[in-house]
């Protein structure tokens, strides 16, 4: 595990963007696993900036996002599809048809989960997976539970996650109670993982994730077993 401690959130975002840029420059056909939440926003801004300056080319890149809320379609401002379009995809020359996010509106959710796993397999897996960290140790929307869920699945969001997500919604009752998330196996099979975590409020959970016992009660703790994990943190270690 490599750990970089940044002195500011800006430096954290730049460092993470540097690592993603290196991947895209060295391997233009990379499959990037992408994340939402507030943590990666600065990183996406930095990537868009470097693209504008002519330093990056996303034309051959494919992306697969970690998760999507159940019941929201891409035109809903709180959906992760909307988030990705707004923060990254509309700002760089990525081909939209090469950007993949679970379909939160799928009627047959089991079939959608299987489709997503097959898609990831057909792409040859993920080259670099970007992750944030939930306050309860979740990665994607893999919530604490009795066992690690291997494949893409539909999850009932925990109370603390619903609370945390409510900051993006006008009314508490609008916050989705379910999501479709990539499983732990797909995440762990990524060739490289980049975890970005900023803020005092994540200190305890980051510590438990990186240095505590590996347990499905802290889903991110499994990352300790990944052979190529880079952590970029600011004020969280
Ligand atoms: C959501 C996302 C996660 C993300 C987490 C933390 O739950 N599904 O992928 O890591 O939020 O978000 P933030 O970075 O805003 O703290």
Boltz pocket constraint, residues with backbone or C-beta under 6 A from the ligand:
constraints:
  - pocket:
      binder: B
      contacts: [[A, 35], [A, 36], [A, 37], [A, 38], [A, 39], [A, 40], [A, 66], [A, 67], [A, 131], [A, 132], [A, 133], [A, 134], [A, 135], [A, 138], [A, 139], [A, 140], [A, 141], [A, 161]]
      max_distance: 6.0
